[in-house]
Structure formats: C-alpha cells, structure tokens
Amino acid sequence: MRREALRPRLFGRRVSLPLVAWLALAWTALWGEVGVGTVLGGLATGLVVTWLLPMPPIERGVRLRPVPLVRFLAYFAFDLVISTGRVVFYVLRPGDPPARFVRVPLRTTSEPITVLVMVAISTVPGSLVVERYPGELLLHVLGRPGDITEAVRRDVAGLEERIVAAFGTARDAEELV
C-alpha cells in the first residue's frame, strides 16, 4: 500500500514521486539557485518528463553474497593470470595463434546475470563475446588449440554458476538445475 502512495496516477499513468523529486533537485542544481520558481519549475518538469517518458520496470535480480563473491573473484583472478600468459605466449611465438568461434548456451534468463557473464568473459584476455542470441552467446576464443567447444562451454557454465551464486536470486539458481 505504501509503495502505491509513492506512485500516484496522473492522467491514467503512474508517476514516481521519488523520481520527480530527484529530477526537481537536478533541475534546481542546474539552474544554480534555490527559489520558489526554480523548485516549482523542477517539479513541473519532473512530472512532465516522468509522465511522457515512463521508465520500464527494473528487474531487481542482483543480490550480493560475500562468500560466493570471494570465490568468484578468486576464480576470475586465476583465469585472468592463465589467460594473460596464454595470450602472451601466442603473441611472442611466430605464426598465427589458434582462434575459434564457439556458441555457448546459457541456462539463466536473467538479464543482469547475462550481462555480468558477458562482462566477465570479455574482460579475460583471449575471449570476447561477439554476439548475444536468446539463450546463448557467440564467443571468439584465442590461444586454445584443438577442439575447444566442450571445454569453453564447461568454463562458461562454471562461470555462470559462480556469478549466480555471488549475485543471483533464488529463481536464477533454480534455472541452473
């Protein structure tokens, strides 16, 4: 009930009063003076902007769990060191390094978790997310010879599990089973 009080209807559309207040504060700061006209102008502008350009609902799908976060960061740091060494080896070695494109399925449908997985993959040297499709990623992997498809899929599945353990909701964890 209280949450609805902060989002009254204006001409049939919900308007977030905290967002209107924040926009009015920003408006007042931009004008550089605190006056009745500036504050009222900021409130009017905030109402018009939030009514004309409603924000999509935000998925509150990220939680922070310290112990799994430390585990994720330890694996991530180890992967950074190994991958950096692998890329340096192939850069210093004559000839072209082995490179492959691999399609990797994702088990989670959570947008925040998918973004975290994509950022973690792209941060590690020698791996890059080329494209995101519904339920899968297309990766470019550098410096791993041979048929690497299953190994890369296992690595990404493990990464996805560690990220869900550190940041995911109960629903995200259920999707991994």
ZAVEXDO-913031 format. One record per residue: residue number from 1; x, y, z of N, C-alpha, C in turn. Coordinates in Angstrom, 1 decimal. Example, Ala and Ser with C-alpha at 12.3 -4.5 7.8 and 13.67 -1.06 7.14 Angstrom:
1, 13.2, -5.7, 7.8, 12.3, -4.5, 7.8, 13.2, -3.3, 7.8 .
2, 12.8, -2.2, 7.1, 13.7, -1.1, 7.1, 12.9, 0.0, 7.9 .
***
This chain:
1, 0.8, -1.2, 0.0, 0.0, 0.0, 0.0, 0.9, 1.3, 0.0 .
2, 1.9, 1.3, 0.8, 2.8, 2.4, 0.9, 3.5, 2.7, -0.4 .
3, 3.9, 1.7, -1.1, 4.6, 1.8, -2.4, 3.7, 2.5, -3.4 .
4, 2.4, 2.1, -3.4, 1.5, 2.7, -4.3, 1.3, 4.2, -4.0 .
5, 1.5, 4.6, -2.8, 1.3, 6.0, -2.4, 2.4, 6.9, -3.1 .
6, 3.6, 6.3, -3.3, 4.7, 7.0, -3.9, 4.6, 7.0, -5.4 .
7, 3.6, 6.3, -6.0, 3.4, 6.3, -7.4, 1.9, 6.5, -7.8 .
8, 1.4, 7.8, -7.6, 0.1, 8.1, -7.9, -0.2, 8.1, -9.4 .
9, -1.4, 8.0, -9.8, -1.7, 8.1, -11.2, -2.0, 9.6, -11.6 .
10, -1.4, 9.9, -12.8, -1.6, 11.2, -13.4, -2.1, 11.0, -14.8 .
11, -3.4, 11.4, -15.0, -4.0, 11.1, -16.3, -3.9, 9.7, -16.8 .
12, -4.1, 8.8, -15.8, -4.1, 7.3, -16.1, -2.8, 6.7, -16.1 .
13, -1.7, 7.4, -15.9, -0.3, 6.8, -16.0, 0.3, 7.0, -14.6 .
14, 1.0, 6.0, -14.1, 1.7, 6.1, -12.8, 2.9, 7.0, -12.9 .
15, 3.1, 7.8, -11.9, 4.3, 8.7, -11.9, 5.0, 8.5, -10.5 .
16, 6.3, 8.3, -10.6, 7.1, 8.0, -9.4, 7.5, 9.3, -8.7 .
17, 7.0, 9.6, -7.5, 7.2, 10.8, -6.8, 8.7, 10.9, -6.4 .
18, 9.4, 9.9, -6.0, 10.8, 10.0, -5.7, 11.6, 10.4, -6.9 .
19, 11.3, 9.9, -8.1, 12.0, 10.2, -9.3, 11.7, 11.7, -9.7 .
20, 10.4, 12.1, -9.5, 10.1, 13.5, -9.7, 10.9, 14.4, -8.8 .
21, 11.0, 14.1, -7.5, 11.8, 14.9, -6.6, 13.3, 14.9, -7.0 .
22, 13.8, 13.8, -7.4, 15.2, 13.7, -7.8, 15.4, 14.6, -9.1 .
23, 14.5, 14.6, -10.0, 14.6, 15.4, -11.2, 14.5, 16.9, -10.8 .
24, 13.6, 17.2, -9.9, 13.5, 18.6, -9.5, 14.8, 19.1, -8.8 .
25, 15.4, 18.2, -8.0, 16.7, 18.5, -7.4, 17.8, 18.8, -8.4 .
26, 17.8, 17.9, -9.4, 18.8, 18.1, -10.5, 18.5, 19.4, -11.3 .
27, 17.2, 19.7, -11.5, 16.8, 20.9, -12.2, 17.3, 22.1, -11.4 .
28, 17.1, 22.1, -10.1, 17.5, 23.2, -9.3, 19.0, 23.4, -9.2 .
29, 19.7, 22.3, -9.2, 21.2, 22.3, -9.2, 21.7, 22.9, -10.5 .
30, 21.0, 22.5, -11.6, 21.4, 23.0, -12.9, 21.2, 24.5, -13.1 .
31, 20.1, 25.0, -12.5, 19.9, 26.5, -12.5, 20.8, 27.2, -11.6 .
32, 21.3, 26.6, -10.6, 22.3, 27.2, -9.7, 21.7, 28.1, -8.6 .
33, 20.4, 28.1, -8.5, 19.8, 28.9, -7.4, 18.5, 28.2, -6.9 .
34, 18.3, 28.4, -5.6, 17.2, 27.8, -4.9, 16.2, 28.9, -4.7 .
35, 15.1, 28.8, -5.5, 14.0, 29.7, -5.3, 12.7, 29.0, -5.6 .
36, 11.6, 29.7, -5.2, 10.3, 29.0, -5.4, 10.0, 28.7, -6.9 .
37, 10.3, 29.6, -7.8, 10.1, 29.4, -9.2, 11.0, 28.3, -9.7 .
38, 12.2, 28.2, -9.3, 13.1, 27.1, -9.8, 12.7, 25.8, -9.3 .
39, 12.3, 25.7, -8.0, 11.8, 24.4, -7.4, 10.5, 24.0, -8.1 .
40, 9.6, 24.9, -8.2, 8.3, 24.6, -8.9, 8.5, 24.2, -10.4 .
41, 9.4, 24.9, -11.0, 9.7, 24.5, -12.4, 10.4, 23.2, -12.5 .
42, 11.2, 22.8, -11.5, 11.8, 21.5, -11.5, 10.8, 20.4, -11.2 .
43, 9.8, 20.7, -10.3, 8.8, 19.7, -10.1, 7.9, 19.5, -11.3 .
44, 7.5, 20.6, -12.0, 6.7, 20.5, -13.2, 7.4, 19.8, -14.3 .
45, 8.7, 20.1, -14.4, 9.5, 19.4, -15.5, 9.6, 17.9, -15.1 .
46, 9.9, 17.6, -13.8, 9.9, 16.2, -13.4, 8.7, 15.4, -13.7 .
47, 7.5, 16.1, -13.4, 6.2, 15.4, -13.7, 6.0, 15.2, -15.1 .
48, 6.3, 16.2, -16.0, 6.1, 16.0, -17.4, 7.0, 15.0, -18.0 .
49, 8.3, 15.0, -17.5, 9.3, 14.0, -18.1, 8.9, 12.6, -17.6 .
50, 8.5, 12.4, -16.4, 8.2, 11.0, -15.9, 6.9, 10.6, -16.5 .
51, 6.0, 11.5, -16.8, 4.7, 11.1, -17.4, 4.9, 10.8, -18.9 .
52, 5.6, 11.6, -19.6, 5.8, 11.4, -21.1, 6.8, 10.2, -21.4 .
53, 7.8, 10.1, -20.5, 8.8, 9.0, -20.8, 8.9, 8.1, -19.6 .
54, 7.9, 7.2, -19.4, 7.9, 6.3, -18.3, 9.1, 5.3, -18.3 .
55, 9.6, 5.0, -17.2, 10.7, 4.1, -17.1, 10.2, 2.7, -17.1 .
56, 10.9, 1.8, -17.8, 10.5, 0.4, -17.8, 10.7, -0.2, -16.4 .
57, 9.9, -1.2, -16.0, 10.2, -1.8, -14.7, 11.6, -2.4, -14.6 .
58, 12.2, -2.1, -13.4, 13.6, -2.6, -13.2, 13.5, -4.0, -12.6 .
59, 14.2, -4.9, -13.2, 14.3, -6.2, -12.6, 15.3, -6.2, -11.4 .
60, 14.8, -6.5, -10.3, 15.6, -6.5, -9.1, 16.2, -7.9, -8.9 .
61, 17.1, -8.2, -9.9, 17.7, -9.5, -9.9, 19.1, -9.7, -9.5 .
62, 19.6, -8.8, -8.7, 21.0, -9.0, -8.3, 21.1, -8.9, -6.8 .
63, 21.6, -9.9, -6.2, 21.9, -9.9, -4.8, 23.4, -10.1, -4.6 .
64, 23.9, -9.6, -3.5, 25.3, -9.8, -3.2, 25.5, -10.7, -2.0 .
65, 26.3, -11.8, -2.3, 26.6, -12.8, -1.2, 28.1, -12.8, -1.1 .
66, 28.7, -12.4, 0.0, 30.1, -12.2, 0.2, 31.0, -13.4, 0.0 .
67, 30.6, -14.6, 0.5, 31.5, -15.7, 0.4, 31.5, -16.2, -1.1 .
68, 30.4, -16.4, -1.7, 30.4, -16.8, -3.2, 31.1, -15.7, -4.0 .
69, 31.0, -14.4, -3.6, 31.7, -13.3, -4.3, 33.2, -13.5, -4.3 .
70, 33.7, -13.9, -3.1, 35.1, -14.1, -2.9, 35.6, -15.3, -3.8 .
71, 34.8, -16.3, -3.8, 35.1, -17.5, -4.7, 35.1, -17.1, -6.1 .
72, 34.1, -16.4, -6.6, 34.1, -15.9, -8.0, 35.3, -15.1, -8.3 .
73, 35.6, -14.1, -7.4, 36.8, -13.2, -7.7, 38.1, -14.0, -7.7 .
74, 38.2, -15.1, -6.9, 39.4, -15.9, -6.9, 39.6, -16.6, -8.2 .
75, 38.5, -17.3, -8.6, 38.5, -18.0, -9.9, 38.8, -17.0, -11.1 .
76, 38.1, -15.8, -11.0, 38.3, -14.8, -12.0, 39.7, -14.3, -12.1 .
77, 40.4, -14.1, -10.9, 41.8, -13.6, -10.9, 42.7, -14.7, -11.5 .
78, 42.4, -16.0, -11.1, 43.2, -17.1, -11.6, 43.1, -17.2, -13.1 .
79, 41.8, -17.1, -13.6, 41.6, -17.1, -15.1, 42.3, -16.0, -15.8 .
80, 42.3, -14.8, -15.2, 43.0, -13.6, -15.8, 44.5, -13.9, -15.9 .
81, 45.1, -14.5, -14.9, 46.5, -14.8, -15.0, 46.8, -15.8, -16.0 .
82, 46.1, -16.9, -16.0, 46.3, -18.0, -17.0, 46.1, -17.5, -18.4 .
83, 45.0, -16.8, -18.6, 44.6, -16.3, -20.0, 45.6, -15.3, -20.5 .
84, 46.1, -14.4, -19.6, 47.1, -13.5, -20.0, 48.4, -14.2, -20.4 .
85, 48.8, -15.2, -19.7, 50.0, -15.9, -20.0, 49.8, -16.6, -21.4 .
86, 48.7, -17.2, -21.6, 48.4, -17.9, -22.9, 48.5, -16.9, -24.0 .
87, 47.9, -15.7, -23.9, 47.9, -14.7, -25.0, 49.3, -14.2, -25.2 .
88, 50.0, -14.0, -24.1, 51.4, -13.5, -24.3, 52.2, -14.6, -25.0 .
89, 52.1, -15.8, -24.7, 52.8, -16.9, -25.3, 52.5, -16.9, -26.8 .
90, 51.3, -16.8, -27.2, 51.0, -16.8, -28.7, 51.3, -15.5, -29.4 .
91, 51.4, -14.4, -28.7, 51.9, -13.1, -29.3, 53.4, -13.2, -29.6 .
92, 54.1, -13.8, -28.6, 55.6, -13.8, -28.8, 56.0, -15.0, -29.7 .
93, 55.2, -15.9, -29.9, 55.5, -17.1, -30.8, 55.2, -16.7, -32.3 .
94, 56.1, -17.1, -33.2, 55.8, -16.8, -34.6, 54.6, -17.6, -35.1 .
95, 53.9, -17.0, -36.1, 52.8, -17.7, -36.6, 51.5, -17.2, -36.0 .
96, 50.4, -17.6, -36.6, 49.1, -17.2, -36.2, 48.6, -18.0, -35.0 .
97, 48.0, -17.3, -34.0, 47.5, -18.1, -32.8, 46.2, -18.8, -33.2 .
98, 46.0, -19.9, -32.5, 44.7, -20.6, -32.8, 43.5, -19.7, -32.3 .
99, 42.5, -19.6, -33.1, 41.3, -18.8, -32.8, 40.1, -19.6, -33.3 .
100, 39.1, -19.6, -32.5, 37.8, -20.3, -32.8, 36.6, -19.4, -32.4 .
101, 35.5, -19.6, -33.1, 34.2, -19.1, -32.7, 33.5, -20.3, -32.0 .
102, 32.9, -20.0, -30.9, 32.2, -21.1, -30.2, 30.8, -20.5, -29.7 .
103, 29.8, -21.3, -30.0, 28.4, -20.9, -29.5, 28.3, -21.6, -28.1 .
104, 27.9, -20.8, -27.1, 27.8, -21.3, -25.8, 26.4, -21.1, -25.2 .
105, 25.7, -22.1, -24.8, 24.3, -21.9, -24.3, 24.4, -21.4, -22.9 .
106, 23.4, -20.5, -22.5, 23.3, -20.0, -21.2, 22.1, -20.6, -20.6 .
107, 22.1, -20.9, -19.3, 21.0, -21.5, -18.6, 20.1, -20.5, -17.9 .
108, 20.7, -19.3, -17.6, 19.9, -18.3, -17.0, 19.2, -17.4, -18.0 .
109, 18.0, -16.9, -17.6, 17.3, -16.0, -18.5, 17.4, -14.6, -17.9 .
110, 18.0, -14.4, -16.8, 18.1, -13.1, -16.1, 19.0, -12.2, -16.8 .
111, 18.5, -11.0, -17.2, 19.3, -10.0, -17.9, 20.5, -9.5, -17.1 .
112, 20.4, -9.2, -15.8, 21.6, -8.8, -15.1, 22.6, -9.8, -15.0 .
113, 22.3, -11.1, -14.8, 23.2, -12.2, -14.7, 23.9, -12.4, -16.1 .
114, 23.1, -12.3, -17.2, 23.7, -12.4, -18.5, 24.7, -11.3, -18.8 .
115, 24.4, -10.1, -18.4, 25.3, -9.0, -18.6, 26.6, -9.3, -17.8 .
116, 26.5, -9.7, -16.5, 27.7, -10.0, -15.7, 28.5, -11.1, -16.3 .
117, 27.9, -12.1, -16.9, 28.6, -13.2, -17.6, 29.4, -12.6, -18.8 .
118, 28.7, -11.8, -19.6, 29.3, -11.2, -20.8, 30.5, -10.3, -20.4 .
119, 30.3, -9.5, -19.4, 31.4, -8.7, -18.9, 32.6, -9.5, -18.5 .
120, 32.3, -10.5, -17.7, 33.4, -11.4, -17.1, 34.2, -12.1, -18.3 .
121, 33.4, -12.6, -19.3, 34.1, -13.2, -20.4, 34.9, -12.3, -21.2 .
122, 34.4, -11.1, -21.5, 35.1, -10.1, -22.3, 36.3, -9.5, -21.6 .
123, 36.3, -9.5, -20.3, 37.4, -8.9, -19.5, 38.6, -9.8, -19.6 .
124, 38.4, -11.1, -19.7, 39.5, -12.0, -19.7, 40.2, -12.0, -21.0 .
125, 41.6, -11.8, -21.1, 42.3, -11.8, -22.4, 42.1, -13.1, -23.1 .
126, 41.9, -12.9, -24.4, 41.7, -14.1, -25.3, 40.3, -14.5, -25.5 .
127, 39.4, -13.9, -24.9, 38.0, -14.3, -25.1, 37.1, -13.0, -25.2 .
128, 36.2, -13.1, -26.1, 35.3, -11.9, -26.4, 33.9, -12.4, -26.8 .
129, 32.9, -11.7, -26.3, 31.6, -12.0, -26.7, 31.3, -11.2, -28.0 .
130, 31.1, -12.0, -29.0, 30.8, -11.4, -30.4, 29.4, -11.0, -30.5 .
131, 28.5, -11.9, -30.1, 27.1, -11.7, -30.3, 26.3, -12.4, -29.2 .
132, 25.1, -11.8, -28.9, 24.3, -12.5, -27.9, 23.0, -12.8, -28.6 .
133, 22.6, -14.1, -28.5, 21.4, -14.6, -29.1, 20.5, -15.0, -27.9 .
134, 19.2, -15.2, -28.1, 18.4, -15.7, -27.0, 18.9, -17.0, -26.5 .
135, 19.3, -17.0, -25.2, 19.8, -18.3, -24.6, 21.2, -18.7, -24.9 .
136, 21.9, -17.9, -25.7, 23.3, -18.3, -26.0, 24.2, -17.1, -26.4 .
137, 25.5, -17.4, -26.3, 26.4, -16.4, -26.7, 27.3, -16.9, -27.8 .
138, 27.8, -16.1, -28.6, 28.8, -16.4, -29.6, 30.1, -15.8, -29.1 .
139, 31.1, -16.7, -28.9, 32.4, -16.2, -28.3, 33.5, -16.4, -29.4 .
140, 34.4, -15.5, -29.3, 35.7, -15.6, -30.1, 36.7, -16.0, -29.0 .
141, 37.4, -17.1, -29.2, 38.4, -17.6, -28.2, 39.7, -17.7, -28.9 .
142, 40.7, -17.1, -28.3, 42.1, -17.0, -28.9, 43.0, -17.8, -28.0 .
143, 43.9, -18.5, -28.6, 45.0, -19.2, -27.9, 44.7, -20.5, -27.3 .
144, 43.7, -21.2, -27.7, 43.4, -22.5, -27.2, 43.3, -23.5, -28.4 .
145, 44.4, -24.3, -28.6, 44.4, -25.2, -29.8, 43.4, -26.4, -29.7 .
146, 43.2, -27.0, -30.8, 42.3, -28.2, -30.9, 40.9, -27.9, -30.8 .
147, 40.1, -28.9, -30.6, 38.6, -28.8, -30.5, 38.3, -28.3, -29.1 .
148, 38.0, -27.1, -29.0, 37.8, -26.4, -27.7, 36.3, -26.2, -27.3 .
149, 35.4, -26.6, -28.1, 34.0, -26.3, -27.9, 33.5, -26.7, -26.6 .
150, 33.7, -28.0, -26.2, 33.2, -28.5, -24.9, 33.9, -27.9, -23.7 .
151, 35.2, -27.7, -23.9, 36.0, -27.0, -22.8, 35.5, -25.6, -22.5 .
152, 35.2, -24.9, -23.6, 34.8, -23.5, -23.4, 33.4, -23.5, -22.8 .
153, 32.5, -24.4, -23.3, 31.2, -24.5, -22.7, 31.2, -24.8, -21.2 .
154, 32.1, -25.7, -20.8, 32.2, -26.1, -19.4, 32.7, -24.9, -18.6 .
155, 33.7, -24.1, -19.2, 34.2, -23.0, -18.5, 33.2, -21.9, -18.3 .
156, 32.4, -21.7, -19.3, 31.3, -20.6, -19.2, 30.2, -21.1, -18.3 .
157, 29.9, -22.4, -18.3, 28.9, -22.9, -17.3, 29.4, -22.7, -15.9 .
158, 30.6, -23.0, -15.6, 31.2, -22.8, -14.3, 31.2, -21.3, -13.9 .
159, 31.5, -20.5, -14.9, 31.5, -19.0, -14.6, 30.1, -18.6, -14.3 .
160, 29.1, -19.1, -15.1, 27.7, -18.7, -14.9, 27.3, -19.2, -13.5 .
161, 27.7, -20.4, -13.0, 27.3, -20.8, -11.7, 27.9, -20.0, -10.6 .
162, 29.2, -19.6, -10.8, 29.8, -18.7, -9.7, 29.2, -17.4, -9.7 .
163, 28.8, -16.8, -10.8, 28.1, -15.5, -10.8, 26.8, -15.6, -10.2 .
164, 26.0, -16.6, -10.6, 24.7, -16.8, -10.0, 24.8, -17.0, -8.5 .
165, 25.8, -17.7, -8.0, 26.0, -17.9, -6.6, 26.3, -16.6, -5.9 .
166, 27.1, -15.8, -6.5, 27.5, -14.5, -5.9, 26.5, -13.4, -6.0 .
167, 25.7, -13.4, -7.1, 24.8, -12.2, -7.4, 23.4, -12.6, -7.6 .
168, 23.1, -13.9, -7.9, 21.8, -14.2, -8.4, 20.7, -14.4, -7.4 .
169, 19.5, -14.5, -7.8, 18.3, -14.7, -7.0, 18.1, -16.2, -6.9 .
170, 17.1, -16.6, -6.1, 16.7, -18.0, -6.0, 16.2, -18.5, -7.3 .
171, 15.5, -17.6, -8.0, 15.0, -18.0, -9.4, 16.1, -18.3, -10.3 .
172, 17.2, -17.5, -10.3, 18.4, -17.7, -11.1, 19.0, -19.1, -10.8 .
173, 19.1, -19.4, -9.5, 19.7, -20.6, -9.1, 18.9, -21.8, -9.5 .
174, 17.6, -21.7, -9.5, 16.7, -22.8, -10.0, 16.9, -23.1, -11.5 .
175, 17.2, -22.0, -12.2, 17.3, -22.2, -13.7, 18.6, -23.0, -14.0 .
176, 19.6, -23.0, -13.1, 20.8, -23.7, -13.3, 20.7, -25.2, -13.1 .
177, 19.7, -25.6, -12.4, 19.5, -27.0, -12.1, 19.0, -27.8, -13.3 .
***
